[in-house]
């Protein structure tokens, strides 16, 4: 819905297009994912120590970080649905960005611990109970694969949901690698394969964690969200009927699945409600910008925010 305010010679229009809190549609997925992965972490730790398998233990550490990740994303989704207050006028939507940032940090810390232990184990290989590793890791393929499927349909619309999907899908692939390593050890006796797989796990976690860190830091710094081109939005606004200038254009993330925009549009011929409603609707439809605030100026006075170097 669009609202207009008059302030001196300027008009402001606010567009709100169907807010979508992705985690709200994934309550079941989060609950099942947390329960399955917590049980699996316990199983991996118990059997990993029993089998003397660093690959299982390191994967358990990674899976535990995924449990924390799911809990953080779940909590952030709950906070994002809380109503705005006089102190937090946008509500708590940005909690989802903070959750993604913390999750990325947890992944990167886990990488360091896994890599150090793997390097130590390569220097001093230890015997591994291969069949135990095969059975537990095979269970991991099922658990992580099933959890990934729960988040598959939402992976394109929310950074936290995408993170959950990527983590679970990567874990399923890692578990497959552990199975292969254990079979190789049983057939050849090459104990170094176990820590080598651990290094592979670290590399996979680093890749997924780095991408999540890059995207979440960008959103935390009010960067233009991935998938939106500022130049494309500027060209669209500048090409609107009667618009002679676009300035003070800003696009940033209100949450991991909501984008906001503010802009000043110079339109000497004035405006009407249909123009404002149409622009807000198109910004949502074309660019997935759900919260647009537009200021219409007649151009009779030079706006102090017009210069490009002024923010």
Helices and strands as residue ranges (DSSP letters): E 2-7, E 10-16, G 22-26, H 27-51, H 54-80, H 95-123, H 130-151, G 152-154, H 159-188, H 192-220, H 230-238, E 245-255, E 258-266, H 273-287, E 291-297
